[in-house]
Amino acid sequence: MTGHSPEDETDTERRRRRAQFLRERTEAIELRDRVKPRRARAARMRQQMRMRTFRW
């Protein structure tokens, strides 16, 4: 192993990939919301209910 510690690199890379994934996911959700606002709102309400009732 040469240079700085490799686990730092993988951690940074993982964080960057995760940020990219979340950004793309948010964009996809927003796009879907624009196309079908009523259905998206209903889905959001269901999701909130699930989060309230399902305690981890």
CORQUI-V868429 format. One line per field, one symbol per residue. psi: psi as a letter, one per 30 degrees, with the letter a starting at -180 (. if undefined). burial: # if it has 9 or more other C-alpha atoms within 8 Angstrom, else .. Layout:
BEGIN
psi=???
burial=???
END
This chain:
BEGIN
psi=klalkfeeeeeeeeeeeeeeeeeeeeeeeeeeeeeieeeeeeeeeeeeeeeeejk.
burial=...............................##...#..##...............
END
